[in-house]
Amino acid sequence: MKICVYGCPGRGGESEPHVFYLGARRLPVIAILDRWRDTGNRYFEVQAEDGRCFLLRHCPSSDHWELAGVYRAPRRRLTVGVIQGRT
């Protein structure tokens, strides 16, 4: 699904997603959780202001952005400890 993305210069001066639109809904990016390149595309795993996470794909040669995936916020990691005094 093609989407409208507004970016800001990031690492190496290349544009990174700052805000994107799904239909008429504006979704500010509050965090870039991960980024990578693969076969001519750039991928950004981002968290939007509403708490959902999205996978955005950017094709630099055409400057098109696509929504590659949507999922809920990452879960917090739980630490498991030993309760003393129990057998």
C-alpha positions as CSV (number, residue, x, y, z in Angstrom):
1,M,0.0,0.0,0.0
2,K,1.5,3.3,-1.1
3,I,1.6,6.0,1.6
4,C,2.6,9.6,2.0
5,V,5.7,10.0,4.2
6,Y,7.4,13.3,5.2
7,G,11.1,12.8,6.3
8,C,13.9,14.6,7.9
9,P,17.7,14.1,7.3
10,G,19.0,11.2,9.3
11,R,22.1,9.1,9.4
12,G,24.3,9.8,6.5
13,G,22.1,12.7,5.3
14,E,19.4,10.4,3.9
15,S,15.7,11.1,4.6
16,E,14.1,9.1,7.5
17,P,10.4,9.0,8.2
18,H,9.1,11.8,10.6
19,V,5.4,11.7,9.8
20,F,3.3,9.5,7.6
21,Y,-0.4,9.4,6.5
22,L,-2.7,6.4,6.3
23,G,-5.6,7.8,4.4
24,A,-6.4,11.1,6.1
25,R,-4.9,10.0,9.4
26,R,-1.6,11.8,10.4
27,L,0.8,9.5,12.3
28,P,3.9,11.2,13.8
29,V,6.8,8.8,14.3
30,I,8.0,8.8,17.9
31,A,10.8,6.2,17.4
32,I,12.7,4.4,14.7
33,L,13.1,1.0,16.2
34,D,15.2,-0.6,13.5
35,R,16.4,0.1,9.9
36,W,18.0,-1.9,7.2
37,R,18.6,-2.1,3.4
38,D,17.7,-4.9,1.1
39,T,17.8,-5.2,-2.7
40,G,17.5,-1.5,-3.5
41,N,15.0,-0.7,-0.8
42,R,15.3,0.8,2.7
43,Y,13.2,-0.5,5.5
44,F,12.2,1.3,8.7
45,E,10.5,-0.3,11.7
46,V,8.8,2.7,13.4
47,Q,6.6,3.4,16.4
48,A,3.8,5.9,15.8
49,E,2.4,8.3,18.4
50,D,-0.7,6.1,18.8
51,G,1.6,3.2,20.1
52,R,1.3,1.0,17.0
53,C,4.4,-0.2,15.1
54,F,4.7,-0.1,11.4
55,L,7.2,-1.4,8.8
56,L,7.8,1.2,6.1
57,R,9.6,0.4,2.8
58,H,11.3,3.2,0.8
59,C,12.5,2.8,-2.8
60,P,15.1,5.5,-3.2
61,S,15.3,5.2,-7.0
62,S,11.6,6.2,-7.4
63,D,11.2,7.9,-3.9
64,H,8.1,5.9,-3.3
65,W,7.1,4.8,0.2
66,E,4.9,1.7,1.0
67,L,3.4,0.3,4.1
68,A,4.9,-3.2,4.5
69,G,3.4,-4.2,7.8
70,V,1.4,-3.1,10.9
71,Y,1.5,-4.6,14.4
72,R,0.9,-3.5,17.9
73,A,3.6,-2.0,20.2
74,P,6.5,-4.1,21.2
75,R,6.1,-6.0,24.4
76,R,8.2,-5.1,27.4
77,R,10.7,-7.7,28.3
78,L,10.1,-9.3,31.6
79,T,12.9,-10.5,33.9
80,V,12.4,-13.7,35.7
81,G,13.9,-13.9,39.2
82,V,14.0,-16.4,42.0
83,I,11.8,-15.7,45.0
84,Q,13.8,-16.4,48.1
85,G,12.3,-18.4,50.9
86,R,10.3,-20.7,48.7
87,T,11.1,-24.3,48.0
